[in-house]
Amino acid sequence: MIAAVSEGDVPGLRRTRIKICGITRPEDGWFVGILGADAIGLVFHPPSPRAVELDQAQAIVASLPPFVTVVGLFVNARQDFIRRVLDAVRIDVLQFHGQEHPAACAGFGLPYIKAIAVGGGIDVVACVERYRSARALLLDSFVAGMAGGTGQAFDWSLIPVPLRTRAILAGGLTPANATQAIVQVRPFAVDVSSGVESSKGKKDHLKLVEFFRSVHRADFTESNG
């Protein structure tokens, strides 16, 4: 019989996964893949400055090294639009940032991530219960009228402790605060976009290197603490 083992049971086993969102250029997709990103995010929400057209998305996906998960991000999108994207682009996981119904999120035959804004009186526990079918929950900053990507951090102490080890932490992460965030929250993964950019939609490769170093530093600290 194979015993069930969690990352916390074995010293040095824990590794925080990394998702780089808002990729708009093939060279950035290739670079984050070479750095060791577990996933990239492609934004299919036209109001966003990081939104990509189908031909852009195809070129980015074609540039990726093996074993990088492609996440497609949508905000209250029509089902026919989502299906058109899925027909044209290799998407492995869906990510929803709007008020989508859980059944709609789960209706495309793909695993999905649901973004939850933390703060502003939102009941995080109730949201977790509502989206039980989600593969993961992405915790982002609450900013009225915005669906994420604001670059603002939130009070990490608001995250319920039982949720932390299965959460994707987002919102205002940078190379400067990633180590602290991971040591404090111990999320399953981190998600960054604006914190590693030179301008909206263009990733800064030096900032990316520093962000990865910060994440690895946190994992090393935890494993050897």
N, C-alpha and C positions, 0 to 999 in steps of 0.2 A: 504494500500500500504506500502511495506517495503522500506524505504529510503536507497539509496546507501551510505555506510559508508566506508571510507578508514581508514587505520591504523593511519594516521596522524590526524584524526578528534577527536580521543578519547584519552585523557591522559592515559599513561600507557599501551596502547594497542599494540604498536609496539614491534615486536620481530624479531630479525635477525635469519634467519634459518641457520643451520650449516650442512655442508657436509664434511665428513672426507674421503679423497680419498687415493687410494693406499693401501687398506686393503689386507693383504696377509695371515693373520692367523685368525682362528675362534675366538680365545680368544680376539683378538683386535676388531673384529666385535661385539661380545657380549658386550665388555666393553663400546665402544662408544654408543651402543644402550642404555645401562643402564644409561649413562651420559645424554642422551636426544638428540642424533644426529637425525636430520631429514632424513639424507641420508648417504649412504656410496658409495664409488666408487671402482669398480673392474676394473683393467686395463687389457685389452685384446690386448696388443701391445707387442709382444715378445722382441723387443730391450730394453724395459724398465726394470729396476731392480725390479720394483714392479708388473711385469706381473704375472698373475695367470693362471694355467692350469684349465681345466674344473672341475676336481675332487676337486681342492682347492676351486674354486668358489662355488661349491655345498655345501661343508662343511661350508664355511663362511656364506652363505645364511641360512643354516639350524640352525646356531648358533644365529641368530638375534632375538631379542625380537620383539613383534608386532609393527606395524606402522612405521617401518624403510624402506624408499624407497631405492631400489637397482638400482644403475646407472652403466651401462656398458660403458666403455671408449674404443674408437677405433681410429686409425689413418690411414686413407687411406686404410682401410681394404677391402678385396674382399667381395662382397655381400654373397657369399656362406659361407664364414667363419663366418660372423655375424649371418647368419641364423642358422648355426650349434651351435653357442653359445646360441642363443635364444631357440633352441630346448632342450638344456641340462640344462640351468640355468634360474632361475626366475629373469628376468630383467624387471624393471618397466619403466626405462627411459634410452634412449641412449645418449651418449655424444661423439661428434666428434671433433677431434683436428687436422685434416688434411685439404686438399683442396677439401673435398667432395662437390658435387653439392647439392643444397638445395633439389631437387627432390629425390635424392638418400637418403638423411638423413631422409626424410619424408616417405620413401617407405616401412617401416617395420611395420606399424600399431601401433607404439608407439610414445609418445611424445619424443622430442629430445632437447638436449642442444647443442649449437654450441660455441666452444671456439674461442675467438678472441684475437690475440696478440696485445697488446697496445704498441706503440712505433715503431721505425724503419721505420717511414714514412707511416705506414699503416693507411688507411682512415677508422676509426672506424664507422663513420656514414654510409658510403657506405656498409660496412659489415653488419650493422644492417638492412639496407634496403634489401640487398640480401637475408638474412636469416629471412625474415618476418615470415616464418612458424615455426621457432624455439619457443619452449615453454619458453626458457630463453637463455640468452647469458652469457657465462662465460668469464670474462676479466682476461687475464693472461699476464705475462711479455713477451715481445719480446726478444728472444735470437736466433740469426741466427743459423739455422740448428737444432733447438730443437723444440719439440712439446709440451712443458710444463714440469712441474715437476722439474724445475731448482732450485727452492728455492730462486729466486731473485725477489725482489719487483720492482715495477715501479712507475713512477710519477703519483699519483692518480689524480692530477689536470688535466691530459689529458683526463679523462673520461667525455664525454659530460653530462652536468647536467640533461637533460631530460631522459637519459638512466639509471641514478644511482639507482633509486628506483626499477627498474626491472632487475638489473644485479646481477650476482653472482661474487663476488670479490675473485680473487685468486692471486697467485704469491707472494711468500716470506712472507706470513703471519706467525706470531709466537705468543706465549702468550705475548710477550713483546710489539708487535705493533698492535695487533688486536683491542684493544679499540680505539686507535687513528684512525685506518683505518675506523672503522665503524662510529665514530663520524664525521669524515671528509667527507666520501663518502655517508653514509647512504644507503648501498646496500640492496637488498632484502635478500641476503644470502652471506655467506662466505664459501670458500673451502680451506682446508689445507691438506697438505700431509707431505712434508719433515720437516716442522716447528714443528711437534709433533713426531718426530722419534728419536730413539736411534741409529739406523742405517737404511740403505735404506730398506724399506719394513716392518720394525719392529717399531710399535708405542710404544712410551714411555708413560706409563699410567699417570705418574705425569705431564708430559707436556700437555697431553690431559686435565686433570683436570684444569690446569692453563689456557689453551686456552678457555675452556668453561666459566671459571670465567671471563676472559677478555671480552668475548662477552657479557655476562650478565651484566657486569659492564658498558659497552657502552650503552646497552639498558636502564639500570637504569638511567644513566646520561642524556640520551635524554628525557626520560619520565618525569624526575623531574627537567629538566633544565629550 
